[in-house]
Amino acid sequence: MDTAQLLISMFIGCIGMGYIIYGRKQFKGSALVAGIALCVYPYFVHNLILLLLIGTGIMVVPFFVHD
């Protein structure tokens, strides 16, 4: 694991925590699930490009899926 991957994983995890907090306070299930996914998936993806692409995809999903 290199430094760039570690920093991006940490940044994505912080965004995921923000989604979790927002989803719990606003009762938005899609944001809550996206936040949990953002916090968990960096443990399993080891390619930097895939890490960025999957993270961006998960971050965009709550804007299109409305509860």
Phi and psi in radians as a Rosetta constraint file:
Dihedral C 1 N 2 CA 2 C 2 CIRCULARHARMONIC -1.691 0.35
Dihedral N 2 CA 2 C 2 N 3 CIRCULARHARMONIC 3.055 0.35
Dihedral C 2 N 3 CA 3 C 3 CIRCULARHARMONIC -1.133 0.35
Dihedral N 3 CA 3 C 3 N 4 CIRCULARHARMONIC -0.723 0.35
Dihedral C 3 N 4 CA 4 C 4 CIRCULARHARMONIC -1.090 0.35
Dihedral N 4 CA 4 C 4 N 5 CIRCULARHARMONIC -0.756 0.35
Dihedral C 4 N 5 CA 5 C 5 CIRCULARHARMONIC -1.141 0.35
Dihedral N 5 CA 5 C 5 N 6 CIRCULARHARMONIC -0.686 0.35
Dihedral C 5 N 6 CA 6 C 6 CIRCULARHARMONIC -1.128 0.35
Dihedral N 6 CA 6 C 6 N 7 CIRCULARHARMONIC -0.772 0.35
Dihedral C 6 N 7 CA 7 C 7 CIRCULARHARMONIC -1.181 0.35
Dihedral N 7 CA 7 C 7 N 8 CIRCULARHARMONIC -0.713 0.35
Dihedral C 7 N 8 CA 8 C 8 CIRCULARHARMONIC -1.177 0.35
Dihedral N 8 CA 8 C 8 N 9 CIRCULARHARMONIC -0.689 0.35
Dihedral C 8 N 9 CA 9 C 9 CIRCULARHARMONIC -1.071 0.35
Dihedral N 9 CA 9 C 9 N 10 CIRCULARHARMONIC -0.726 0.35
Dihedral C 9 N 10 CA 10 C 10 CIRCULARHARMONIC -1.160 0.35
Dihedral N 10 CA 10 C 10 N 11 CIRCULARHARMONIC -0.722 0.35
Dihedral C 10 N 11 CA 11 C 11 CIRCULARHARMONIC -1.109 0.35
Dihedral N 11 CA 11 C 11 N 12 CIRCULARHARMONIC -0.760 0.35
Dihedral C 11 N 12 CA 12 C 12 CIRCULARHARMONIC -1.135 0.35
Dihedral N 12 CA 12 C 12 N 13 CIRCULARHARMONIC -0.676 0.35
Dihedral C 12 N 13 CA 13 C 13 CIRCULARHARMONIC -1.105 0.35
Dihedral N 13 CA 13 C 13 N 14 CIRCULARHARMONIC -0.659 0.35
Dihedral C 13 N 14 CA 14 C 14 CIRCULARHARMONIC -1.150 0.35
Dihedral N 14 CA 14 C 14 N 15 CIRCULARHARMONIC -0.720 0.35
Dihedral C 14 N 15 CA 15 C 15 CIRCULARHARMONIC -1.110 0.35
Dihedral N 15 CA 15 C 15 N 16 CIRCULARHARMONIC -0.691 0.35
Dihedral C 15 N 16 CA 16 C 16 CIRCULARHARMONIC -1.062 0.35
Dihedral N 16 CA 16 C 16 N 17 CIRCULARHARMONIC -0.704 0.35
Dihedral C 16 N 17 CA 17 C 17 CIRCULARHARMONIC -1.106 0.35
Dihedral N 17 CA 17 C 17 N 18 CIRCULARHARMONIC -0.664 0.35
Dihedral C 17 N 18 CA 18 C 18 CIRCULARHARMONIC -1.087 0.35
Dihedral N 18 CA 18 C 18 N 19 CIRCULARHARMONIC -0.736 0.35
Dihedral C 18 N 19 CA 19 C 19 CIRCULARHARMONIC -1.109 0.35
Dihedral N 19 CA 19 C 19 N 20 CIRCULARHARMONIC -0.705 0.35
Dihedral C 19 N 20 CA 20 C 20 CIRCULARHARMONIC -1.115 0.35
Dihedral N 20 CA 20 C 20 N 21 CIRCULARHARMONIC -0.803 0.35
Dihedral C 20 N 21 CA 21 C 21 CIRCULARHARMONIC -1.091 0.35
Dihedral N 21 CA 21 C 21 N 22 CIRCULARHARMONIC -0.785 0.35
Dihedral C 21 N 22 CA 22 C 22 CIRCULARHARMONIC -1.099 0.35
Dihedral N 22 CA 22 C 22 N 23 CIRCULARHARMONIC -0.776 0.35
Dihedral C 22 N 23 CA 23 C 23 CIRCULARHARMONIC -1.111 0.35
Dihedral N 23 CA 23 C 23 N 24 CIRCULARHARMONIC -0.638 0.35
Dihedral C 23 N 24 CA 24 C 24 CIRCULARHARMONIC -1.270 0.35
Dihedral N 24 CA 24 C 24 N 25 CIRCULARHARMONIC -0.704 0.35
Dihedral C 24 N 25 CA 25 C 25 CIRCULARHARMONIC -1.294 0.35
Dihedral N 25 CA 25 C 25 N 26 CIRCULARHARMONIC -0.606 0.35
Dihedral C 25 N 26 CA 26 C 26 CIRCULARHARMONIC -1.723 0.35
Dihedral N 26 CA 26 C 26 N 27 CIRCULARHARMONIC 0.048 0.35
Dihedral C 26 N 27 CA 27 C 27 CIRCULARHARMONIC 0.982 0.35
Dihedral N 27 CA 27 C 27 N 28 CIRCULARHARMONIC 0.806 0.35
Dihedral C 27 N 28 CA 28 C 28 CIRCULARHARMONIC -1.918 0.35
Dihedral N 28 CA 28 C 28 N 29 CIRCULARHARMONIC 1.853 0.35
Dihedral C 28 N 29 CA 29 C 29 CIRCULARHARMONIC -1.150 0.35
Dihedral N 29 CA 29 C 29 N 30 CIRCULARHARMONIC -0.615 0.35
Dihedral C 29 N 30 CA 30 C 30 CIRCULARHARMONIC -1.153 0.35
Dihedral N 30 CA 30 C 30 N 31 CIRCULARHARMONIC -0.686 0.35
Dihedral C 30 N 31 CA 31 C 31 CIRCULARHARMONIC -1.195 0.35
Dihedral N 31 CA 31 C 31 N 32 CIRCULARHARMONIC -0.663 0.35
Dihedral C 31 N 32 CA 32 C 32 CIRCULARHARMONIC -1.123 0.35
Dihedral N 32 CA 32 C 32 N 33 CIRCULARHARMONIC -0.806 0.35
Dihedral C 32 N 33 CA 33 C 33 CIRCULARHARMONIC -1.156 0.35
Dihedral N 33 CA 33 C 33 N 34 CIRCULARHARMONIC -0.705 0.35
Dihedral C 33 N 34 CA 34 C 34 CIRCULARHARMONIC -1.111 0.35
Dihedral N 34 CA 34 C 34 N 35 CIRCULARHARMONIC -0.681 0.35
Dihedral C 34 N 35 CA 35 C 35 CIRCULARHARMONIC -1.117 0.35
Dihedral N 35 CA 35 C 35 N 36 CIRCULARHARMONIC -0.740 0.35
Dihedral C 35 N 36 CA 36 C 36 CIRCULARHARMONIC -1.123 0.35
Dihedral N 36 CA 36 C 36 N 37 CIRCULARHARMONIC -0.732 0.35
Dihedral C 36 N 37 CA 37 C 37 CIRCULARHARMONIC -1.115 0.35
Dihedral N 37 CA 37 C 37 N 38 CIRCULARHARMONIC -0.692 0.35
Dihedral C 37 N 38 CA 38 C 38 CIRCULARHARMONIC -1.149 0.35
Dihedral N 38 CA 38 C 38 N 39 CIRCULARHARMONIC -0.535 0.35
Dihedral C 38 N 39 CA 39 C 39 CIRCULARHARMONIC -1.390 0.35
Dihedral N 39 CA 39 C 39 N 40 CIRCULARHARMONIC -0.451 0.35
Dihedral C 39 N 40 CA 40 C 40 CIRCULARHARMONIC -1.689 0.35
Dihedral N 40 CA 40 C 40 N 41 CIRCULARHARMONIC -0.709 0.35
Dihedral C 40 N 41 CA 41 C 41 CIRCULARHARMONIC -1.126 0.35
Dihedral N 41 CA 41 C 41 N 42 CIRCULARHARMONIC -0.507 0.35
Dihedral C 41 N 42 CA 42 C 42 CIRCULARHARMONIC -1.069 0.35
Dihedral N 42 CA 42 C 42 N 43 CIRCULARHARMONIC -0.343 0.35
Dihedral C 42 N 43 CA 43 C 43 CIRCULARHARMONIC -1.211 0.35
Dihedral N 43 CA 43 C 43 N 44 CIRCULARHARMONIC -0.400 0.35
Dihedral C 43 N 44 CA 44 C 44 CIRCULARHARMONIC -1.873 0.35
Dihedral N 44 CA 44 C 44 N 45 CIRCULARHARMONIC -0.277 0.35
Dihedral C 44 N 45 CA 45 C 45 CIRCULARHARMONIC -1.811 0.35
Dihedral N 45 CA 45 C 45 N 46 CIRCULARHARMONIC 2.181 0.35
Dihedral C 45 N 46 CA 46 C 46 CIRCULARHARMONIC -1.964 0.35
Dihedral N 46 CA 46 C 46 N 47 CIRCULARHARMONIC -0.012 0.35
Dihedral C 46 N 47 CA 47 C 47 CIRCULARHARMONIC -1.703 0.35
Dihedral N 47 CA 47 C 47 N 48 CIRCULARHARMONIC 2.271 0.35
Dihedral C 47 N 48 CA 48 C 48 CIRCULARHARMONIC -1.116 0.35
Dihedral N 48 CA 48 C 48 N 49 CIRCULARHARMONIC -0.748 0.35
Dihedral C 48 N 49 CA 49 C 49 CIRCULARHARMONIC -1.142 0.35
Dihedral N 49 CA 49 C 49 N 50 CIRCULARHARMONIC -0.779 0.35
Dihedral C 49 N 50 CA 50 C 50 CIRCULARHARMONIC -1.108 0.35
Dihedral N 50 CA 50 C 50 N 51 CIRCULARHARMONIC -0.644 0.35
Dihedral C 50 N 51 CA 51 C 51 CIRCULARHARMONIC -1.031 0.35
Dihedral N 51 CA 51 C 51 N 52 CIRCULARHARMONIC -0.789 0.35
Dihedral C 51 N 52 CA 52 C 52 CIRCULARHARMONIC -1.218 0.35
Dihedral N 52 CA 52 C 52 N 53 CIRCULARHARMONIC -0.748 0.35
Dihedral C 52 N 53 CA 53 C 53 CIRCULARHARMONIC -1.165 0.35
Dihedral N 53 CA 53 C 53 N 54 CIRCULARHARMONIC -0.798 0.35
Dihedral C 53 N 54 CA 54 C 54 CIRCULARHARMONIC -1.147 0.35
Dihedral N 54 CA 54 C 54 N 55 CIRCULARHARMONIC -0.729 0.35
Dihedral C 54 N 55 CA 55 C 55 CIRCULARHARMONIC -1.065 0.35
Dihedral N 55 CA 55 C 55 N 56 CIRCULARHARMONIC -0.780 0.35
Dihedral C 55 N 56 CA 56 C 56 CIRCULARHARMONIC -1.098 0.35
Dihedral N 56 CA 56 C 56 N 57 CIRCULARHARMONIC -0.727 0.35
Dihedral C 56 N 57 CA 57 C 57 CIRCULARHARMONIC -1.089 0.35
Dihedral N 57 CA 57 C 57 N 58 CIRCULARHARMONIC -0.747 0.35
Dihedral C 57 N 58 CA 58 C 58 CIRCULARHARMONIC -1.202 0.35
Dihedral N 58 CA 58 C 58 N 59 CIRCULARHARMONIC -0.628 0.35
Dihedral C 58 N 59 CA 59 C 59 CIRCULARHARMONIC -1.155 0.35
Dihedral N 59 CA 59 C 59 N 60 CIRCULARHARMONIC -0.508 0.35
Dihedral C 59 N 60 CA 60 C 60 CIRCULARHARMONIC -1.460 0.35
Dihedral N 60 CA 60 C 60 N 61 CIRCULARHARMONIC -0.457 0.35
Dihedral C 60 N 61 CA 61 C 61 CIRCULARHARMONIC -0.959 0.35
Dihedral N 61 CA 61 C 61 N 62 CIRCULARHARMONIC -0.799 0.35
Dihedral C 61 N 62 CA 62 C 62 CIRCULARHARMONIC -1.091 0.35
Dihedral N 62 CA 62 C 62 N 63 CIRCULARHARMONIC -0.350 0.35
Dihedral C 62 N 63 CA 63 C 63 CIRCULARHARMONIC -1.323 0.35
Dihedral N 63 CA 63 C 63 N 64 CIRCULARHARMONIC -0.385 0.35
Dihedral C 63 N 64 CA 64 C 64 CIRCULARHARMONIC -1.814 0.35
Dihedral N 64 CA 64 C 64 N 65 CIRCULARHARMONIC -0.365 0.35
Dihedral C 64 N 65 CA 65 C 65 CIRCULARHARMONIC -1.812 0.35
Dihedral N 65 CA 65 C 65 N 66 CIRCULARHARMONIC 1.995 0.35
Dihedral C 65 N 66 CA 66 C 66 CIRCULARHARMONIC -1.855 0.35
Dihedral N 66 CA 66 C 66 N 67 CIRCULARHARMONIC 2.435 0.35
